[in-house]
């Protein structure tokens, strides 16, 4: 289940990136000056860039063991573990030509 959760988190990050949002990915650490970094990104610098803005910050650990919940689609009744029902999504794209 851990790999499924990791996959869903990375897919969510990819979708945010496609929307043109800033996505930071990497291990958290402090450098020798005490500055927080995520991967090679300076977190303090990133936050300063967005100072004064209303933000939503989502942090998803790729190392936790929280199980992925199986949901049931309210439209077709199928069970799924993704962000949305993949069957209904592909049908919607096929029939309407929209994501």
N, C-alpha and C positions, 0 to 999 in steps of 0.2 A: 504493500500500500504506500510505502514511503516514496517510491518512484512515481506513482500516480499523482500524489500531492505535489511533488517537485515539478512534474510536467505541467500541472494546472497553474502553479505559481509562475513558471517561466512563460507560459502561454499568455497569462494576464499581463505580464511585463511587456511581451512582444506587442500585444494589442495597444497598450499605452504608448509604446514607442511609435507605432504606426499612426497614432493620433497626434504625434508631434510633441508628446510630453517628455520631460526629462526623466530618464530611468537610470538609476545607479545600481550596479550589480557588482558584488565582490565581498570579500571578507572584511569585517569591521576590525579596525586596529587603530592604535594611537601611534603617531610618529615620535621621534625624539624630542620634539617641541611640545608634545601633549595635544597636538591637533588630531581630531578624529578624521579617519579616512575610510571610505568604502571602496575596496579595490584600490585603484590609483586615483580616485576622485577625492578631493579635499571637501569634506562635508561642511566645514565652516564657510568656505568660499562659495559653495553651492547655495547655502542658506542666505548668505549676504546678497547673492544675485537675486534672490526672491524676497528680499526684505520688504515688508509692507503689503505683500500679496496675501490673499486668503488661499491657503493650500490644503490639499488632502495628501497626507503621507501614508502610504501603505507599506508595511514592513512584513515580508514573508520569509521566514527562515527556511532554507532548503535542507536543514538538518534535523528538524523536529520529527517526532513520531506520531503526530496527531493523525488519526485515521480519516480517510476521505469518506464523506457520507454519500450514500447512494440516494438519489432523489427520483421521484416518479413524475413524469411529465404530465401536466394537467390537460394537455391537448390530446396526445396519442396514448398515454398510459404506459409508455416504456420507461424502464429504469435507466438512469445515466449517472455518470460521475463527473461530467464536464461542467463548464459554466452554464451551458444551456443544452437542451436536447439536441444531439447531433442529427437525428433523423428529421426532426421538424425544421431545423436550420437548413439542411440540404434541400428539403422540399420547398421551403420558402425561397431560397435562392433560385432553384430550378423553375418554380412557377411565377415568381414575381421579378426575378432578376435583381434582387436586393439582398444585402447581407443581414 
